[in-house]
Amino acid sequence: MTAEFKEVVIYTTLLCPFCLRAKRLLENKKVRYKEISVDRDMVKRQEMIQKSKRLTVPQIWVGNIHVGGWDELSALNRAGKLDSFLADSSSALETE
């Protein structure tokens, strides 16, 4: 039986190695995610920038909480907090 996780949205580009790492980590945890490619979609890219206040990919949301990019996602995982965060994204993240 797989755990039930919050909705995950990840903005990506095709050749981004950090995007691939983030997707691989989520897939290894059996987390389904909605991928939004911003390679050729300037509207979606602007949406990502407006929501995240960042220009880089990946940009990742769990529920309505902005996790950040690969560095933040992998830091949560290394700290042993990612699974519980994915299950309960209403938990506060200690971020800037």
C-alpha positions in Angstrom: 0.0 0.0 0.0 1.4 3.4 -0.9 1.0 6.5 1.2 -1.4 9.2 0.3 0.5 12.4 -0.6 -0.5 16.0 -1.2 -0.6 17.3 -4.8 2.9 18.1 -6.0 3.5 20.5 -8.9 6.9 20.9 -10.4 7.9 23.4 -13.1 10.7 22.0 -15.3 12.7 22.3 -18.4 13.7 19.4 -20.6 17.5 19.4 -20.2 17.7 20.6 -16.5 19.7 18.0 -14.5 18.2 19.3 -11.2 14.7 18.8 -12.6 15.5 15.2 -13.5 16.9 14.6 -10.0 13.8 16.1 -8.3 11.5 14.0 -10.5 13.5 10.9 -9.8 13.4 11.4 -6.1 9.6 11.9 -6.2 9.2 8.8 -8.4 11.3 6.7 -6.0 9.0 7.8 -3.2 6.0 6.8 -5.4 4.8 10.4 -5.4 2.7 11.5 -8.4 3.3 15.0 -9.6 2.0 17.4 -12.2 4.9 18.5 -14.4 4.7 21.9 -16.1 7.3 22.4 -18.8 8.4 26.0 -19.2 10.8 25.3 -22.1 8.7 27.0 -24.8 5.7 28.2 -22.8 6.4 31.8 -21.8 3.0 32.1 -20.1 3.8 29.2 -17.8 7.3 30.5 -17.3 6.0 33.9 -16.2 3.4 32.1 -14.0 6.3 30.2 -12.3 8.3 33.4 -11.8 5.4 35.3 -10.4 4.5 32.5 -8.0 8.0 31.6 -6.9 9.8 34.9 -7.3 12.6 32.8 -8.8 13.9 32.4 -12.4 15.4 28.9 -12.0 13.9 25.4 -12.4 12.8 23.2 -10.9 10.3 25.1 -8.8 8.3 22.7 -6.6 5.0 23.1 -4.7 3.5 20.5 -2.3 -0.1 21.5 -1.8 -0.1 25.2 -1.7 3.4 25.5 -0.1 6.4 26.5 -2.2 9.2 24.1 -1.4 11.7 25.8 -3.7 14.0 23.9 -6.0 16.1 20.8 -6.0 18.4 22.0 -3.2 15.5 22.5 -0.8 13.7 19.3 -1.8 16.9 17.2 -1.3 17.7 19.0 2.0 14.2 18.0 3.3 14.9 14.4 2.2 18.4 14.3 3.8 16.9 15.6 7.0 14.3 12.8 7.0 11.5 15.3 6.8 10.3 14.9 3.2 7.9 12.0 3.7 6.0 13.6 6.5 6.0 16.9 4.7 4.6 15.3 1.6 1.9 13.6 3.7 1.1 16.8 5.6 2.1 19.9 3.6 0.2 22.1 6.1 3.3 21.7 8.3 5.4 24.9 8.4 8.7 24.8 6.5 11.6 26.7 8.0 12.5 28.8 4.9 13.4 32.4 4.1 
